[in-house]
């Protein structure tokens, strides 16, 4: 079984047992069960159900595994011969979620 969920306007394709990285959510605690109510597509053995925009009565359940930070990205501003150099780094925060069930 395969599903496409929408988590804060980001679409993620999931299967049972997958571990996905969602945008950081400070309200979720490690070990807590979460439910994704906005399911856009469900495919089960060749039968595909597509929502317009979301399916009703379909839920994807998961378990929060914890928070982590992604790869560091570095942005640089530089002007030659003007002594202008600005270097700034950024690491995005994510929450790791294991998909436990697709209902519907």
C-alpha positions as CSV (number, residue, x, y, z in Angstrom):
1,X,0.0,0.0,0.0
2,X,1.3,3.4,-1.0
3,X,0.0,6.9,0.0
4,X,0.9,10.5,-0.7
5,X,0.4,12.8,2.3
6,X,0.6,16.5,2.6
7,X,2.4,17.9,5.7
8,X,2.3,21.7,5.8
9,X,2.1,22.0,2.0
10,X,4.9,19.5,1.4
11,X,3.9,16.2,-0.3
12,X,5.6,13.0,0.8
13,X,5.1,9.5,-0.7
14,X,5.0,6.9,2.1
15,X,4.6,3.2,2.7
16,X,4.2,1.3,5.9
17,X,7.5,1.0,7.6
18,X,9.1,4.0,5.9
19,X,11.0,6.6,8.0
20,X,10.3,10.1,6.6
21,X,11.7,13.5,7.5
22,X,8.9,16.1,8.1
23,X,9.5,19.8,8.8
24,X,10.4,20.4,12.5
25,X,7.4,20.3,14.7
26,X,8.1,21.3,18.3
27,X,4.7,20.1,19.5
28,X,5.5,16.5,18.7
29,X,7.4,14.5,21.4
30,X,9.6,11.5,20.9
31,X,7.6,8.3,21.0
32,X,4.3,10.0,20.4
33,X,1.8,8.8,17.8
34,X,0.8,11.3,15.1
35,X,-1.9,11.2,12.5
36,X,-1.8,12.7,9.0
37,X,-5.4,13.5,8.0
38,X,-4.6,15.2,4.6
39,X,-4.0,12.2,2.3
40,X,-3.9,13.1,-1.4
41,X,-3.6,9.6,-3.0
42,X,-3.8,5.9,-2.0
43,X,-2.7,3.0,-4.1
44,X,-3.5,-0.6,-3.1
45,X,-2.6,-3.5,-5.4
46,X,-3.2,-1.5,-8.6
47,X,-6.3,0.3,-7.4
48,X,-5.6,4.1,-7.2
49,X,-7.8,6.5,-5.3
50,X,-7.1,10.2,-6.0
51,X,-8.5,13.0,-3.9
52,X,-9.8,16.4,-5.1
53,X,-7.8,17.7,-3.3
54,X,-7.8,15.2,-0.4
55,X,-9.4,11.9,0.3
56,X,-12.0,11.7,3.1
57,X,-11.9,8.9,5.7
58,X,-8.3,8.0,5.0
59,X,-5.6,8.5,7.6
60,X,-1.9,7.7,7.8
61,X,-0.5,7.0,11.3
62,X,3.1,7.4,12.4
63,X,5.3,7.4,15.4
64,X,7.8,10.2,16.2
65,X,11.4,9.0,16.4
66,X,13.0,12.3,17.2
67,X,14.4,15.6,15.9
68,X,17.5,16.1,13.8
69,X,19.1,18.8,11.7
70,X,19.8,18.6,8.0
71,X,22.9,19.3,5.9
72,X,24.5,22.7,6.5
73,X,24.1,25.1,3.6
74,X,26.5,28.1,3.3
75,X,25.6,31.3,1.4
76,X,28.4,33.7,0.5
77,X,28.3,37.3,-0.6
78,X,31.4,38.7,-2.1
79,X,32.4,41.8,-4.1
80,X,35.9,41.8,-5.5
81,X,38.3,44.6,-4.7
82,X,35.8,46.2,-2.2
83,X,36.6,44.2,0.9
84,X,33.0,42.9,1.1
85,X,32.6,39.4,2.3
86,X,29.6,37.9,4.2
87,X,29.4,34.2,5.0
88,X,26.3,32.8,6.5
89,X,25.4,29.2,7.3
90,X,22.0,27.5,7.9
91,X,20.8,24.1,9.1
92,X,17.1,23.2,8.7
93,X,15.4,21.3,11.5
94,X,13.4,18.1,10.8
95,X,11.4,15.6,12.7
96,X,11.9,11.9,11.9
97,X,8.6,9.9,11.7
98,X,8.1,6.2,11.1
99,X,4.9,5.3,9.2
100,X,3.0,2.6,11.1
101,X,-0.4,2.3,9.3
102,X,-2.4,3.5,6.3
103,X,-6.1,3.3,7.1
104,X,-8.7,3.6,4.4
